[in-house]
Protein backbone atom coordinates (compact mmCIF):
# COMPACT_ATOMS: atom_id res chain seq x y z
CA UNK A 1 0.00 0.00 0.00
CA UNK A 2 1.29 3.46 -0.87
CA UNK A 3 0.88 6.25 1.68
CA UNK A 4 0.71 9.98 0.96
CA UNK A 5 1.70 12.35 3.75
CA UNK A 6 0.19 15.74 2.97
CA UNK A 7 2.47 18.41 4.39
CA UNK A 8 6.23 18.25 4.74
CA UNK A 9 6.54 20.29 7.91
CA UNK A 10 8.00 19.03 11.16
CA UNK A 11 5.15 16.64 11.94
CA UNK A 12 4.60 15.40 8.39
CA UNK A 13 8.30 14.85 7.72
CA UNK A 14 8.81 12.93 10.96
CA UNK A 15 5.69 10.85 10.33
CA UNK A 16 6.93 10.03 6.82
CA UNK A 17 10.39 9.12 8.20
CA UNK A 18 8.83 6.75 10.75
CA UNK A 19 6.68 5.13 8.07
CA UNK A 20 9.69 4.68 5.76
CA UNK A 21 11.69 3.18 8.65
CA UNK A 22 8.92 0.64 9.16
CA UNK A 23 9.11 -0.40 5.49
CA UNK A 24 6.17 1.53 4.02
CA UNK A 25 6.07 3.11 0.57
CA UNK A 26 5.64 6.82 1.37
CA UNK A 27 5.27 9.96 -0.72
CA UNK A 28 5.74 13.30 1.03
CA UNK A 29 3.81 16.23 -0.46
CA UNK A 30 5.27 19.73 -0.15
CA UNK A 31 4.50 23.06 -1.83
CA UNK A 32 6.40 26.16 -2.91
CA UNK A 33 10.03 26.82 -2.11
CA UNK A 34 10.09 23.97 0.41
CA UNK A 35 9.12 21.51 -2.34
CA UNK A 36 11.94 22.86 -4.54
CA UNK A 37 14.44 22.50 -1.69
CA UNK A 38 13.31 18.93 -0.97
CA UNK A 39 13.48 18.00 -4.66
CA UNK A 40 17.01 19.38 -4.91
CA UNK A 41 18.50 18.26 -1.57
CA UNK A 42 16.23 15.51 -0.27
CA UNK A 43 15.17 15.19 3.35
CA UNK A 44 17.43 14.21 6.23
CA UNK A 45 16.04 13.82 9.74
CA UNK A 46 18.49 13.66 12.63
CA UNK A 47 17.50 13.09 16.24
CA UNK A 48 18.02 16.03 18.56
CA UNK A 49 18.85 13.75 21.47
CA UNK A 50 20.80 10.53 21.11
CA UNK A 51 20.16 7.58 23.41
CA UNK A 52 23.17 5.55 22.30
CA UNK A 53 24.72 5.70 25.78
CA UNK A 54 25.41 2.13 26.93
CA UNK A 55 23.36 0.99 29.92
CA UNK A 56 26.47 0.26 31.97
CA UNK A 57 27.44 3.96 31.72
CA UNK A 58 24.03 5.60 31.85
CA UNK A 59 23.01 4.40 35.30
CA UNK A 60 26.20 5.45 37.17
CA UNK A 61 26.27 8.74 35.26
CA UNK A 62 22.67 9.50 36.26
CA UNK A 63 23.39 8.57 39.89
CA UNK A 64 26.55 10.66 40.02
CA UNK A 65 25.08 13.76 38.41
CA UNK A 66 21.89 13.57 40.45
CA UNK A 67 23.74 13.08 43.72
CA UNK A 68 26.09 15.99 42.96
CA UNK A 69 23.10 18.19 42.19
CA UNK A 70 21.38 17.19 45.45
CA UNK A 71 24.48 17.90 47.55
CA UNK A 72 25.09 21.25 45.86
CA UNK A 73 21.44 22.18 46.42
CA UNK A 74 21.78 21.51 50.14
CA UNK A 75 25.06 23.46 50.36
CA UNK A 76 23.44 26.38 48.54
CA UNK A 77 20.54 26.33 51.01
CA UNK A 78 23.00 26.87 53.89
CA UNK A 79 23.65 30.36 52.49
CA UNK A 80 19.99 31.32 52.00
CA UNK A 81 18.39 33.16 54.96
CA UNK A 82 15.62 31.08 56.52
CA UNK A 83 16.81 27.81 54.93
CA UNK A 84 19.01 25.12 56.36
CA UNK A 85 21.21 22.31 55.10
CA UNK A 86 19.77 19.10 56.56
CA UNK A 87 20.88 15.49 56.17
CA UNK A 88 17.22 14.41 55.88
CA UNK A 89 16.80 16.56 52.77
CA UNK A 90 19.92 14.99 51.24
CA UNK A 91 18.42 11.53 51.84
CA UNK A 92 15.16 12.57 50.18
CA UNK A 93 17.10 13.98 47.22
CA UNK A 94 19.13 10.75 46.99
CA UNK A 95 15.96 8.64 46.95
CA UNK A 96 14.60 10.80 44.13
CA UNK A 97 17.86 10.42 42.21
CA UNK A 98 17.77 6.64 42.66
CA UNK A 99 14.19 6.46 41.37
CA UNK A 100 15.02 8.73 38.42
CA UNK A 101 18.12 6.71 37.53
CA UNK A 102 16.14 3.46 37.74
CA UNK A 103 13.50 4.97 35.44
CA UNK A 104 16.24 6.01 32.99
CA UNK A 105 17.65 2.48 33.10
CA UNK A 106 14.21 1.04 32.32
CA UNK A 107 13.65 3.42 29.39
CA UNK A 108 17.09 2.72 27.88
CA UNK A 109 16.55 -1.03 28.30
CA UNK A 110 13.22 -0.83 26.45
CA UNK A 111 14.76 1.27 23.66
CA UNK A 112 17.63 -1.18 23.18
CA UNK A 113 15.22 -4.13 23.21
CA UNK A 114 13.13 -2.43 20.53
CA UNK A 115 16.25 -1.83 18.40
CA UNK A 116 17.20 -5.51 18.66
CA UNK A 117 13.75 -6.57 17.39
CA UNK A 118 14.29 -4.60 14.17
C-alpha positions as CSV (number, residue, x, y, z in Angstrom):
1,X,0.0,0.0,0.0
2,X,1.3,3.5,-0.9
3,X,0.9,6.3,1.7
4,X,0.7,10.0,1.0
5,X,1.7,12.4,3.8
6,X,0.2,15.7,3.0
7,X,2.5,18.4,4.4
8,X,6.2,18.3,4.7
9,X,6.5,20.3,7.9
10,X,8.0,19.0,11.2
11,X,5.1,16.6,11.9
12,X,4.6,15.4,8.4
13,X,8.3,14.9,7.7
14,X,8.8,12.9,11.0
15,X,5.7,10.9,10.3
16,X,6.9,10.0,6.8
17,X,10.4,9.1,8.2
18,X,8.8,6.7,10.8
19,X,6.7,5.1,8.1
20,X,9.7,4.7,5.8
21,X,11.7,3.2,8.6
22,X,8.9,0.6,9.2
23,X,9.1,-0.4,5.5
24,X,6.2,1.5,4.0
25,X,6.1,3.1,0.6
26,X,5.6,6.8,1.4
27,X,5.3,10.0,-0.7
28,X,5.7,13.3,1.0
29,X,3.8,16.2,-0.5
30,X,5.3,19.7,-0.1
31,X,4.5,23.1,-1.8
32,X,6.4,26.2,-2.9
33,X,10.0,26.8,-2.1
34,X,10.1,24.0,0.4
35,X,9.1,21.5,-2.3
36,X,11.9,22.9,-4.5
37,X,14.4,22.5,-1.7
38,X,13.3,18.9,-1.0
39,X,13.5,18.0,-4.7
40,X,17.0,19.4,-4.9
41,X,18.5,18.3,-1.6
42,X,16.2,15.5,-0.3
43,X,15.2,15.2,3.4
44,X,17.4,14.2,6.2
45,X,16.0,13.8,9.7
46,X,18.5,13.7,12.6
47,X,17.5,13.1,16.2
48,X,18.0,16.0,18.6
49,X,18.9,13.7,21.5
50,X,20.8,10.5,21.1
51,X,20.2,7.6,23.4
52,X,23.2,5.5,22.3
53,X,24.7,5.7,25.8
54,X,25.4,2.1,26.9
55,X,23.4,1.0,29.9
56,X,26.5,0.3,32.0
57,X,27.4,4.0,31.7
58,X,24.0,5.6,31.8
59,X,23.0,4.4,35.3
60,X,26.2,5.4,37.2
61,X,26.3,8.7,35.3
62,X,22.7,9.5,36.3
63,X,23.4,8.6,39.9
64,X,26.6,10.7,40.0
65,X,25.1,13.8,38.4
66,X,21.9,13.6,40.5
67,X,23.7,13.1,43.7
68,X,26.1,16.0,43.0
69,X,23.1,18.2,42.2
70,X,21.4,17.2,45.4
71,X,24.5,17.9,47.6
72,X,25.1,21.2,45.9
73,X,21.4,22.2,46.4
74,X,21.8,21.5,50.1
75,X,25.1,23.5,50.4
76,X,23.4,26.4,48.5
77,X,20.5,26.3,51.0
78,X,23.0,26.9,53.9
79,X,23.6,30.4,52.5
80,X,20.0,31.3,52.0
81,X,18.4,33.2,55.0
82,X,15.6,31.1,56.5
83,X,16.8,27.8,54.9
84,X,19.0,25.1,56.4
85,X,21.2,22.3,55.1
86,X,19.8,19.1,56.6
87,X,20.9,15.5,56.2
88,X,17.2,14.4,55.9
89,X,16.8,16.6,52.8
90,X,19.9,15.0,51.2
91,X,18.4,11.5,51.8
92,X,15.2,12.6,50.2
93,X,17.1,14.0,47.2
94,X,19.1,10.7,47.0
95,X,16.0,8.6,46.9
96,X,14.6,10.8,44.1
97,X,17.9,10.4,42.2
98,X,17.8,6.6,42.7
99,X,14.2,6.5,41.4
100,X,15.0,8.7,38.4
101,X,18.1,6.7,37.5
102,X,16.1,3.5,37.7
103,X,13.5,5.0,35.4
104,X,16.2,6.0,33.0
105,X,17.7,2.5,33.1
106,X,14.2,1.0,32.3
107,X,13.7,3.4,29.4
108,X,17.1,2.7,27.9
109,X,16.5,-1.0,28.3
110,X,13.2,-0.8,26.5
111,X,14.8,1.3,23.7
112,X,17.6,-1.2,23.2
113,X,15.2,-4.1,23.2
114,X,13.1,-2.4,20.5
115,X,16.3,-1.8,18.4
116,X,17.2,-5.5,18.7
117,X,13.8,-6.6,17.4
118,X,14.3,-4.6,14.2
